[in-house]
Amino acid sequence: MDALRNDARVIAIDLPGIGLSEMPAPSNDKRTLARCVRGLIRALGLADVTLVGHDIGGQIAHAYLHAFPGELKRAVLMNIVIPGVEPWSKVVRNPHLWHFAFHTVPELPETLIEGHPARYFDFFYDRLAGPVGVSARARELYVAAYARPLALRTGFEWYRAFAQDERDNLAVRGHPVATPVLYLRGDHESGDISEYVTGLRASGLQDVDGAIIPSSGHFAPDEQAQVVAALLRRFISAARQPRAQLTT
């Protein structure tokens, strides 16, 4: 955000129930959360909006594109697989991503993790980050954002809604969305970025490109903030130009 402050008005959204947003959403399926984000955009009177979503936020941005086509000027999906969008079927079978299933179990994750979330979060920061890693200060802030029992539960409810998200995404598969989309993935993440871009195109996104973030794992905004900012700046600038100029 600091790197982009001279380029745009940058707003960080605490999703319903997390951090300073104390009220939970009526449901944690990503289409419902997209409606919440849309309500914020309308309440603030924002225009020329680029919606940038990391991880679950990327799933919400994808849902927004299909639920409200044409409203966003552009969108960025970062470090994420979308339920029902390939390579989803491969990812959910990956035993190294065991937490996808674990987090869907009712109540058990909260019972085991409440009281020491920092140790649990550290496992993922240490395993999924690239060589730079996630700073101690960032880790402290994220633990604080999930400190309330409701916030911790909300984080797991995002996973428990994956089945509904998959149904919603399959229902709109192939519906055309013309909004320019950038998909970003760290070079230390598993999987071939071309599979993700191909899957997004098959889902109906007609104007989607991908880019690799060097020396980064799953937590790209923390690991390579300046690189991510540069990619966003370039994408926003290019998407504002007429298509004829982009092809010269």
RALINHU-V759527 format. One record per residue. N is the residue number from 1. RES is the residue in one letter. SS is DSSP state (H for helix, E for strand, - for the rest). NEAR is the number of other ideal C-beta (glycine too) atoms within 10 Angstrom. D_CENTER is the distance of its C-alpha to the mean C-alpha in whole Angstrom. Layout:
n={N:N}
res={RES:RES}
ss={SS:SS}
near={NEAR:NEAR}
d_center={D_CENTER:D_CENTER}
//
This chain:
n={1:2:3:4:5:6:7:8:9:10:11:12:13:14:15:16:17:18:19:20:21:22:23:24:25:26:27:28:29:30:31:32:33:34:35:36:37:38:39:40:41:42:43:44:45:46:47:48:49:50:51:52:53:54:55:56:57:58:59:60:61:62:63:64:65:66:67:68:69:70:71:72:73:74:75:76:77:78:79:80:81:82:83:84:85:86:87:88:89:90:91:92:93:94:95:96:97:98:99:100:101:102:103:104:105:106:107:108:109:110:111:112:113:114:115:116:117:118:119:120:121:122:123:124:125:126:127:128:129:130:131:132:133:134:135:136:137:138:139:140:141:142:143:144:145:146:147:148:149:150:151:152:153:154:155:156:157:158:159:160:161:162:163:164:165:166:167:168:169:170:171:172:173:174:175:176:177:178:179:180:181:182:183:184:185:186:187:188:189:190:191:192:193:194:195:196:197:198:199:200:201:202:203:204:205:206:207:208:209:210:211:212:213:214:215:216:217:218:219:220:221:222:223:224:225:226:227:228:229:230:231:232:233:234:235:236:237:238:239:240:241:242:243:244:245:246:247:248}
res={M:D:A:L:R:N:D:A:R:V:I:A:I:D:L:P:G:I:G:L:S:E:M:P:A:P:S:N:D:K:R:T:L:A:R:C:V:R:G:L:I:R:A:L:G:L:A:D:V:T:L:V:G:H:D:I:G:G:Q:I:A:H:A:Y:L:H:A:F:P:G:E:L:K:R:A:V:L:M:N:I:V:I:P:G:V:E:P:W:S:K:V:V:R:N:P:H:L:W:H:F:A:F:H:T:V:P:E:L:P:E:T:L:I:E:G:H:P:A:R:Y:F:D:F:F:Y:D:R:L:A:G:P:V:G:V:S:A:R:A:R:E:L:Y:V:A:A:Y:A:R:P:L:A:L:R:T:G:F:E:W:Y:R:A:F:A:Q:D:E:R:D:N:L:A:V:R:G:H:P:V:A:T:P:V:L:Y:L:R:G:D:H:E:S:G:D:I:S:E:Y:V:T:G:L:R:A:S:G:L:Q:D:V:D:G:A:I:I:P:S:S:G:H:F:A:P:D:E:Q:A:Q:V:V:A:A:L:L:R:R:F:I:S:A:A:R:Q:P:R:A:Q:L:T:T}
ss={-:-:-:-:-:-:-:-:-:-:-:-:-:-:-:-:-:-:-:-:-:-:-:-:-:-:-:-:-:H:H:H:H:H:H:H:H:H:H:H:H:H:H:-:-:-:-:-:-:E:E:E:E:E:-:H:H:H:H:H:H:H:H:H:H:H:H:-:-:-:-:-:-:E:E:E:E:E:-:-:-:-:-:-:-:-:-:H:H:H:H:-:-:-:H:H:H:-:H:H:H:H:-:-:-:-:-:H:H:H:H:H:H:-:-:-:H:H:H:H:H:H:H:H:H:H:H:H:-:-:-:-:-:-:-:H:H:H:H:H:H:H:H:H:H:-:-:-:H:H:H:H:H:H:H:H:H:H:H:H:-:H:H:H:H:H:H:H:H:H:H:-:-:-:-:-:E:-:-:E:E:E:E:E:E:E:-:-:-:-:-:-:H:H:H:H:H:H:H:H:H:H:-:-:E:-:-:E:E:E:E:E:E:-:-:-:-:-:-:H:H:H:H:-:H:H:H:H:H:H:H:H:H:H:H:H:H:H:H:-:-:-:H:H:H:H:-:-}
near={11:9:15:18:10:7:12:14:10:14:11:7:18:12:21:18:21:22:17:6:17:12:9:16:19:11:15:24:24:30:22:18:26:23:17:18:23:17:10:12:19:10:8:11:6:12:7:11:19:21:26:24:23:19:17:19:22:23:26:27:26:31:25:26:28:21:16:17:15:9:14:21:15:21:25:23:31:25:24:21:25:24:24:21:26:16:17:19:12:12:18:14:10:13:6:9:14:9:14:15:12:13:18:17:14:9:9:12:20:16:9:12:18:14:9:11:19:15:10:16:16:15:10:13:21:10:10:18:20:20:9:15:15:22:12:10:9:16:16:11:12:19:16:13:18:22:14:14:11:15:20:21:18:19:21:21:19:24:20:16:23:21:13:16:26:18:12:20:22:14:11:18:12:8:12:10:23:12:21:23:26:24:24:28:25:25:14:19:18:13:13:10:16:9:15:25:20:16:21:23:16:12:22:19:24:12:15:22:14:17:17:13:22:10:14:25:25:23:23:26:21:22:25:22:16:9:19:25:18:13:19:23:15:12:21:20:10:14:18:13:10:7:9:7:9:10:6:5}
d_center={16:19:19:18:21:23:22:20:19:16:15:13:12:13:12:15:17:15:17:19:18:20:21:18:17:20:18:14:14:11:13:15:12:12:15:15:13:16:18:17:17:21:22:21:23:20:21:20:16:13:10:7:4:3:3:4:3:2:5:7:7:9:11:12:13:15:16:17:18:19:18:16:17:14:11:8:6:6:7:6:9:9:12:15:14:16:16:15:18:19:16:17:20:20:22:20:17:19:17:15:19:20:17:18:22:23:24:25:22:22:26:25:23:24:26:25:21:21:23:20:17:19:20:16:16:19:19:15:16:18:21:20:19:17:20:22:21:17:18:20:18:15:18:20:17:17:21:22:22:21:18:18:18:16:13:15:15:12:13:16:15:14:17:17:14:15:18:17:15:19:20:19:19:21:21:21:18:20:17:16:13:12:10:10:11:13:17:17:15:17:17:18:15:18:17:14:15:18:16:14:17:19:17:18:16:19:18:15:16:15:15:16:15:18:19:16:14:11:11:11:11:14:15:16:15:18:17:14:16:18:16:14:18:19:17:18:21:22:20:23:25:27:27:30:30:27:29:32}
//
